Amino acid sequence: MSPPEKETNPLSMGLLFFACIIAFFFAGKIFGNGGSKLVGQSAPTIDLPLLTSEASFSTNAHHGKPILIDFWASWCGPCRMQAPIVDHVAEMFEKDGLVVIGVNTSDAEGDARAYLKNHKFSYPIAFDGDRSVASSYGVTSFPTMVLIDKDGKVKAVRSGVTSADTLASLVRDVL
């Protein structure tokens, strides 16, 4: 004897469907900041050597300008997908005063330099050899992007690959 078939309540199914639709559309807003406690707070200071020149990068030197930070590693596949998007956004908003900095972390310096020999970016790349800056920003996965507004406050934190449209929209909010 087989078990009796359960009736499906149309109201329950409708509510479940509606909840799934709402979760899909708002997932980016709910998880867009990755739960970062930094959003709304003053951004930690960055002072790192650049891999792309003999200079260094300091957030203090860019006070009053919006800053986009891309934390990445050469071995990270999603970082490789994100890099051209960040490069495109950097070029798109350079004339508007956006400062973009890539921060290589969790790599040996030689590996980072080797990667950069084969990949050119329109923005400078800094090296966070001891992960102290990544740690101060709460970076636990790659890529992670942090957007800082003109007042030095963290406006958004995004982990994983972010589309060009979404990234451009976030940047427009801080210009």
C-alpha positions in Angstrom: 0.0 0.0 0.0 1.5 3.3 -1.0 1.4 6.4 1.3 -1.5 8.8 0.6 -0.6 11.8 -1.6 -0.3 15.1 0.1 -2.4 18.0 -1.2 -0.4 21.0 -2.2 -1.9 24.2 -0.7 -2.0 26.8 -3.5 -1.6 29.6 -1.0 1.5 28.1 0.5 3.0 27.5 -2.9 2.2 31.1 -3.9 3.9 32.5 -0.8 6.9 30.3 -1.3 7.2 31.5 -4.9 6.8 35.1 -3.9 9.5 34.8 -1.2 11.9 33.2 -3.7 11.3 36.1 -6.1 11.9 38.7 -3.4 15.1 37.0 -2.2 16.4 36.9 -5.8 15.8 40.6 -6.5 17.1 41.8 -3.1 20.0 39.4 -2.7 22.5 42.0 -3.9 21.2 44.6 -1.5 21.1 42.2 1.4 24.5 40.6 0.8 26.1 43.4 -1.3 28.2 44.6 1.7 29.1 41.1 2.7 28.0 41.9 6.2 30.9 44.2 6.6 30.9 46.3 9.7 33.1 48.9 7.9 30.3 50.3 5.9 29.6 53.8 7.2 32.9 53.8 9.2 36.1 55.7 8.5 38.2 53.7 6.1 41.5 52.2 7.6 44.5 54.0 6.3 46.5 52.4 3.5 50.2 53.0 3.0 51.7 50.4 0.7 54.5 50.1 -1.8 53.5 49.9 -5.4 54.4 47.0 -7.6 53.8 49.1 -10.7 56.3 51.8 -9.9 58.9 52.8 -7.4 56.4 54.9 -5.5 53.9 54.0 -2.7 50.2 54.5 -2.3 48.6 56.2 0.6 44.9 56.9 1.1 45.9 60.1 3.0 47.3 61.5 -0.3 43.9 61.2 -1.9 41.8 62.9 0.8 38.6 64.4 -0.6 38.5 61.9 -3.5 36.5 58.7 -3.9 38.6 55.6 -3.8 37.9 52.1 -5.1 40.1 49.4 -3.7 40.3 46.0 -5.4 41.8 43.3 -3.1 43.1 40.4 -5.3 45.6 37.5 -5.7 47.2 36.2 -8.8 46.0 32.6 -8.2 42.4 33.7 -7.8 40.2 32.8 -10.9 37.4 35.2 -10.0 40.0 38.0 -9.5 41.1 37.5 -13.1 37.4 37.9 -14.2 37.0 41.0 -12.0 40.2 42.8 -13.2 39.0 43.9 -16.6 35.8 45.2 -15.1 37.7 47.2 -12.5 40.0 48.5 -15.3 37.0 49.6 -17.4 35.4 51.4 -14.4 38.8 53.0 -13.5 39.1 54.4 -17.1 35.4 55.4 -17.2 35.5 57.5 -14.0 39.1 58.7 -14.0 38.1 62.2 -15.3 35.5 62.4 -12.5 38.3 62.0 -9.8 37.9 58.4 -8.9 41.1 56.9 -7.5 41.4 53.2 -8.1 44.0 51.0 -6.4 44.6 47.3 -6.8 45.9 45.6 -3.6 47.7 42.3 -4.2 47.6 40.2 -1.1 48.1 36.5 -0.2 50.8 36.2 -2.9 54.5 36.0 -2.8 55.9 39.3 -4.2 57.6 37.5 -7.1 54.3 35.8 -8.1 52.5 39.1 -8.1 55.2 40.8 -10.2 55.2 37.9 -12.7 51.5 38.2 -13.1 51.7 41.9 -13.7 54.3 41.4 -16.4 51.6 39.7 -18.5 48.6 41.8 -17.4 48.5 45.6 -17.7 46.1 47.8 -15.7 45.3 51.5 -16.0 45.5 51.8 -12.2 48.4 51.2 -9.8 48.8 47.9 -8.0 50.1 47.9 -4.4 51.5 45.0 -2.5 50.2 43.9 0.9 52.8 41.3 1.7 51.9 40.8 5.4 48.1 41.0 4.7 47.9 43.8 7.4 45.8 46.0 5.1 43.5 43.2 3.9 43.0 42.3 7.6 42.2 45.8 8.6 39.5 45.8 5.9 38.2 42.4 7.0 39.0 40.8 3.6 38.3 37.0 3.9 37.7 36.2 0.2 38.8 37.4 -3.2 38.1 39.5 -5.0 36.9 42.0 -2.5 36.2 45.6 -3.5 35.9 48.5 -1.1 34.4 51.8 -2.1 35.4 54.9 0.0 33.5 58.2 -0.4 35.0 61.7 -0.6 34.7 62.0 3.2 36.8 58.9 3.8 33.9 56.7 4.9 33.4 53.2 3.6 30.4 53.3 1.3 30.3 49.6 0.1 32.1 46.3 0.4 31.6 43.7 -2.3 33.0 40.2 -2.3 33.1 38.1 -5.4 32.7 39.2 -9.0 30.7 42.4 -9.4 29.3 43.4 -12.8 30.4 46.5 -14.6 26.9 48.0 -14.3 26.7 47.4 -10.6 30.2 48.7 -9.9 29.6 51.8 -12.1 26.3 52.5 -10.2 28.1 52.2 -6.8 30.8 54.6 -8.0 28.3 57.1 -9.3 26.8 57.3 -5.8 30.1 58.6 -4.4 31.1 61.0 -7.1 
